[in-house]
Amino acid sequence: MTMTSRFRTLYWSILLLPAVAGAQAAGQPNFLILLTDDQRWDTLGSYREGNPIETPHIDRLANEGVRFENGFVTTPICVASRASILTGRYASNARVHQFQTLMPADVFERTYNMLLEEAGYFTGQLGKYGVKITQEQQGRHSFWDAQEGQGPKFREYQGRTLHDSEWLTVRTEDFLDALPEGRPFALQVNYKAPHGTSCPAPEDEGALADVYFERHPKDTDEMAERVPAFVRTSFLEVCYRQEFNDGVDDHNPFVREYFEKIMSVERSVGHIVALLEERGLADNTVIIFLSDHGVHFGEKQLYGKWTPFDASLRVPFIVYDPRPGAARGAVRDEMVLNIDIAPTLMDLAGLPVPEYMDGRSMHPLIEEASQTADLEWRDHFFFEHFTSPARVKYIPRNEGIRTATGKYVHWIDPQCDEEEFYDLVRDPEEVDNLIGDPEMAPRVARLRGIFGEWRTSNPRNYNYDVYEGHRPQSLAPEIDWERFAASRPEEFEQIREQVERLGVTWEQAMDDWEIRYKISSHAGYWY
């Protein structure tokens, strides 16, 4: 530990000492955060009847705790969403947008892990942490067995080959074995499932082979025509054709595997809760279950996340607090966000919630007394998505604001500066873009204004690194072609050949959307 780190730890220890002492005297709770990857909100029995799989262990958390009907993420991609969970901040304020981008040191110091660690908690991260940090920062956690990337489907551990979900169960047991007696803990278990890079556990593979899944009602050519062309022809369309439809216009293999993957998470959750009960920890452990983002299932012929639509932003969101005074079997309609996790943990631990956190503590929403109380809560939230790492095709960037009744969307890529507005009361499936409807003009103006004020206070800070990045940062607003040629000669040559083939200027290759699209498509590189 460096001298600066020692001083920082001493500073926080002194600052938080009164709060920590009081919280411990009152019985400081343990925290278990269960985070899945790419899980839709409606894939659990507690959220939708008639699912093809049973999820009794996860449903028990919902049925004995609080199930939020309107749980959302503020950025629908794993790296940024996970940074928001850790920091309680919007992506622009956490300054983490892209894969393999090191979390800024000042941001890392303010993650809930570090704040709880400095307050005396035994902290841990298992599985897909998802955000790049240094080895020294990893070592600042009490228990670390995580990685920034996807991680393997199977792991060799103590002479056994374990599926990722089972491995996470075993490592959770190791974490609990290492827990010092009397010390509170905060553990985040990061499942790989049901992400496309994961797989069903051997015992679940083929379990749904005989189940037939009807197409989503909005999975039609007519609905697809309502999506902006630059979105319809983006990486989402590639994923829809190749991954979701298996390249042969059949979505069933994908959807069957998707639910089979969740089966291993369900089993793991049951085992982990049993471990807590065996050790006498269950009655004092707050469990939060959510996903890092949702995913499209063919709606408007899209697959993947990355969009401003609810299929991408909405997630299962459950808070189970077994302690006296907490709500039991409650269902709440308030909009809760991934950025609410960190401030909630701080609040429940009896620690001050830092002012720099953008989220809010959900403590008032999970108290038993709050079920009849008229609580003041947020009536809107902001979303933003800047990451666009696809080499095959670009992913359109977007931002906007969602309320309980409407959504304003701003597509922000060069040449694609467009807006959308949806009336979520009449059109919850987000089919009819009413941005040009005169009757909607006052509502659009209001949301555009609220969002504009927020963006001014929370400016975009995405770095369009088309020169040195580990992968293309597509659709930069401008490019220094000489620098690009020097740093990426192979890609420059591919683009140059297409510029000459089409007989266009370099200005057109940069500023004309149709020409730029043709060049990128034929070059196999989106710039």
N, C-alpha and C positions, 0 to 999 in steps of 0.2 A: 504494500500500500504506500502510495506517495505521501509526502508531507502535506500536500494540498488535500488529498483524500482523507488523511487523518484529521486535519483541521475541520473539514466539512462534516465528517462523522461526529466529531466532538461538538461542533456548533449545533447540529440538529438534535443531538442527544440532550444538550442543555436546554435548547428551545422547547423540545417536546416533553421534557421530563414531567412537568405537572400533569399534562394531558395523559401521558402514558401511565403514570402512577394511578390516576383516577380511573382510567379505563380498565387496568388490570384488577383494581380493587372491585370493580363492578362485574368482572368476568369477561375479559377481552375475548371476542369470538375468533374462531378459525375461519379461513376463507378457502373455498374450493371453486375455481372457475373452470368449467368444462366447455371447451371451445371446439366446435366442429368446423369443417371447411367446405364451403359451397352448399350449405344445407338450406333448402327452401323452408319457409315458415310453416307450410301446410303438410309436412311429411312426418308429423307425429300424431298419434292417436288422440292426444289431448287437444289438438288444434283442428283436426278434421276426421269425421267418422268415415269409415269405409276405406282406410288406407290398407294397402296389401300386406303390411307387416304389423305386428303388435309391438308396442314400445311401453310395456307396463312399468319398467323401472324409471324411465324418464317421465312418464305420465304421472307416476307417484309424486315426483317432485312438484309437478304442476298442480296436482289435485290436493296436495297438502301444503302448498305454498301459494305463490302468486303467479298467475299466467297473464302475461301482457299480450293483448291482441294486436297492439300496434308497436312492435319492436322493430327498430330500423338501424341501419348503419349509415354513417355520413359519407363514406367513400366505399363503393362496392368493388374493392379488390383487396386481396389478402394483406399485402405488405402495408398499405396505408391504413386499412381498418384495424389491423393488429397494433399498429403504432398508436392509433386513437384510443384503443382499449387500454393500452399501457399508460398513456399520458393523460387521458381525459380531455384531449384537445382535437379540434378539427385538423385535417391534414395540413392545411396551410400554416397552422400554428405549430404543429408537431414537426413540420418541415421534412416529412418522409413521404415521398410520392412514388419512388421507383425502386425496383429490385436492386439489390447489391449496392444501395446507397447507405453509407454509414449514418446511423442515427446521430445527430449532433450531440456533443458531449453535454451541453447545458440541458438538452431535452431528456437525455438518458437519466441525468441526476434527479429529474423530477418525475420519473415513472413511478407508478404505485409500488412497484417492487422495491425501489431504492428508498422511498419514503417509509414503507413499512419495515424494511430491513433496519433502517437507522432508528426506528422506534421500537426495536426489539423483536420483531417477527422473524420466524424461520421461513425464508422465502424459497420458492422453487419454480422452475420452468421445465416442462417435459415436452418433447416432440417438436412440432413445427412452430418455433418462436416467430419466424417469418420476417424478422427485421435484422439487419446487419448491425452487430455491435462488436467491440474488440474482445479479445480473450481476457484482458484485464477486467473489462466490464462484466463479462460472463462470471468471472470469479468473485464478483461482488455479491452474487446471490449465495444463499446458504447451500443450495442444492441445484445443480445445473446438468441437464442432459437433453439439450435441445439444439436445433440447427436453424439457420436462416432460410434454407431451401426446403423443398418438398420432403426430403428424407426418403428412405427406402420403404418399400411395401412390406418387406420382411426383414427382421433383424436377428443376427446371431447373438445370443445372450446366455451365458453360463451353460454352454453346451447344448442349447436348444435353439431351434428356428421358430421365431415368434412373429405372427402377424402384427402389424403396427398397433392395432387396438389392444391386443393381448399384451404386447410389450409395454404399452403405457400403463396397463393395470399392474403389471409386475413392478415397474419402476415407481409407481405410486406407493406400492407396499414398501419398497426400499426407502422411499422418502419418509414414510411414517416410521420405519424402523430407526432412521437416523434422527428423528425429531427429539430434541432434548426434552426431558420431562418438565412439564410446567410452562413450556414456552409456546405461545400461540403461533400458528402457521398460516401462510398464504401460498397456495399451490395452484398453478395454472396448468391444466392438462390439455394439450393441443392435439386433437385428433386429425389425422390425415384424411379420413373419410368424411363425406362421400366425394371428395375431389376427383377429377378425372384421372389423376395420376395414381390414385389408390386402387385397391381391388377388394373384392369380397374375401372374408376369411374362408379358409378351405371348408369349414363346416357349413358355411352359408352359400357357397357358390352353387348356382343352379336351383336354389330353393324356390325361385319364382319362375322357373322355366315354363310352367304351364299357364302362367297368368298373362292375359292379354290386356294391354293398356290402350284405351281409346285416345285419339288425338285430342289435344286441347281445342276447345271450340273456336279459339282465335288463331289456330294454326291453319290458316288458309291463304291463298294467293291474294284474295281481296283485302284481308287484313294487312298483309305484307305491303301492299301498295300504299298504305297510309303512313308507313314509316319513311322518313326522309331518305332520299336516294343514297346519300353518303353514309348513312347508317346501314341501310339494307344491303349495300355492297361492301361492307366493311368485314372485319374479322368475325363479327357475330354471325354473318351469313355463312362464312366458311365453316365455322363451328357447327352451325345448324345442319348444313349439308353433310359434313364429313363425320363429326363426332356424335351429334345427337341422333342423326338418321343413319349412322353407320355406313354412309356412302352409297346405300342401296335403297334409300327412301323407306327405311324401317326403323322407327324409334324404339321398338320394344326391347331389343338387346340392351340398349343404353339404360332405359328406365328400369328394367329388371335389375341390372347390376347396381344401379344407383341405390335402390331400396335395400338390396342385399348387403351393400356396404354399411348402411345405417344399422343393420342387425348387429354387427360387431361392436358398434358404439353403444347400443342399448345394453348388450351383455356386459361390456366393460363398466358402464355406469352402475349396474347392479352389483358387480363385484366390489367396486370401489366404495360404494355406500356400505356394503357389508363389512369391509375392512374398518371403516370408521366406527361402526357399531361394535365390532369385536374389541376395539381398543378403547371403548368408552368415550369416543370423541364426537359421536354423531349428534348428541344433544346440544353441542356448542359450536357446530360447524355450519356456517351459511354457505349454501351452494347456489351458484349462478350458472345457468346453462343457456348458451346462445351460439350462433354461428357468425363467422366473420363477414358473411354477405349471403344473399340469396342467389338464385340462378333461374334463367328462363327455361321453360319446358316447351318451347315451340310457339309461345305466344307471339303473334305477328311474324312467325317464321324466324325467330331469333333463338339462339342458344348461347349461354355464357352469362357473365355478369357485366360489369362495366357501364351499364346504362342507367339513366335517371328514372327508370320505371320501377314500380313497386316490386315486380318479380325479382329484381336485382337488389333492391334496397331493404326489403322486408325480411325479417329473420324470426325464428323461434326465440322467445326471450322469457326465461323462467327464473324466479328468485325464490329459493326455499330457505326460510329462516326458522329453525326448530325451537327457538327460544321463547320463553313466555312473553306475551304481548305482541307477537308477530301474527300477521293474518294467516288464516288457514282456508285453503280452497277458494281463494279469491280470483276473480277475472276482472282485469282492469283495461280500460280503453285509452288511457293516457299514452301519448307518444313518448316512449323511452328509447334511448340511443346507446350505441356502443361507447360514446364519450361519457356516459353516466356511470360506467363501471368503476373507474378510478375514484371519483369523488364519493361514491357510495361506500367503497371499502374504507376510505379514510374516515368517513362519518361514523360508520358502524364500529370502527376501531376506537372511537372516542378521540380522534385526532382532528385538528383543524383542516378544513377543505381549502386548499390553496386557491387564491383568487385567479391565478392564471389558467385554471382548468375551465374549459368551456362547458363541460357537462354539469349536471346537477345530481345531488345525492337523491337516490330513490327511497331513502329511509322513510319519508312520510307516506309513501305509497305502499309500503309493505308492513305498516303498523296495523294492528287489529282495529284500533280506534278510527283509522282513516277511512274505513269502509263506508261510513255514513257522513263523514266530514266533507265540507265543501272546500276542497283544496285548490289553491292556485297552482297551476302547472303551465308548461309551455303550450302555446297554441300553434307553433310552427317550428321547423328546423331547416337548416341549410344542408345541401349536399354538394359534393365536388368530386370530379374525377379527372386527373391530369395524366395518369400513367398510360402510355401507349407503346408497349414494347414489341409488338408483333412484326416479325420480318415478312411473313406471308402476306399480311394485309394490316392496315392500320386499325386502331381502335379510336373512334371519335371521342374527343374530350367534351365534358359537359359540366354544368353547375346549375344551381337553382335553389328554389325554396318550396317546401311542401307544408301545407296546412292540413287540417282535418277535412277540408272541403275542396281544396284546389291545389294545383301544382303548376309552377312556372319553371320552364326549362330553357336554359341558354346553351346552345351548342357553340363552342368557342374555338374550334380549329380554324386555321386560315382558309379562306374561301367558303367557309361553312358557318358563317356568323348568323345563325337562325334561332328562332324562338318557338316555343310551344306552350300551350296552356290547356289544362284538363280540368273539367268540373268533376271532382271525384265523387260527388253525391249522385249525380245522374250517370256518370261514366266511370265506375271504379276500375274497369279493365283498361282505362287509358287508351281508348280507341279514337275518339274524335278530338282532333286538335282544333281548339276554338280561338287560336291566337288572333285571327282576323275577324272574329264575330263582334260587331259593334256593341251588342248587349254585354259582352264580357270585358269590354275596354276598361271600365272602372276597376274591375277586379284585377285585370292584368297590370294596370298602372300601379295599383297599390302594392302588389307583390313584387313587381319590378323595382319599385322604389325601396321597399324594405330590404330586398336583396342587395341593391346597389349601395345602400348605407352600410350593410354588413361587409360587403366586399371592400369598401373603402377602408374600413377599420381592420379588415383581415385580408390584406392584399395577397394576390397570387404570388407564389415564390417558386414556381416550378422551373427547373433548369432544363432548357432544350439542348441537351448535350448531344449533338449529332457528330461530334468529332472524336471524343475520347471515351465515350460510354462503352460498357461491355456488350451492349446490344443497341440496335438503332432506336433513337428517340424520335419516332416518326412525326412528320408534319411540323417541322420547325417553321416559325414565321418568316425567317430569313436565313440564308446560308452564305458563308464566305466560301465560294467554290474553290479558290486556291488552297485555303486551309483544309477544306474537305478532301481535295485531291491528295494532299500530303499525308493526311491522317488515315484516310480510307481509300487507297488507290484502287482496290478491286471494285468497290461499290461505285466509285466515281467513273471508272471505265464503263461499267454497265449502264450508267445513266448517260454518259457521253454518247455511247453508241445509239441509244434511243433518241437523243436530241438530234443527232445527224440523220437518223432514219426518218424522223418525222419532219425534218427541215424547219425546226423552230429555233427561236433564240433562247438563251439562258434565262432571260427575263420572263419569257413565256413559260419556260419549264418551272419557274418558281411561282409566278403570279396567276397563271391561268389554270383554274381547277381541273377542267376537262383534260388539258394537255398533261398536267402533272399526274393525273390519275392514270392516263395511258402509259406514260413513261414508267411510273412505279410498277404498274401491272406487268409490263413486258420485261422490265429490268429485274423484277423479283426483289425489289428493295424499296421500301416506303420512306421517303425523305420529307 
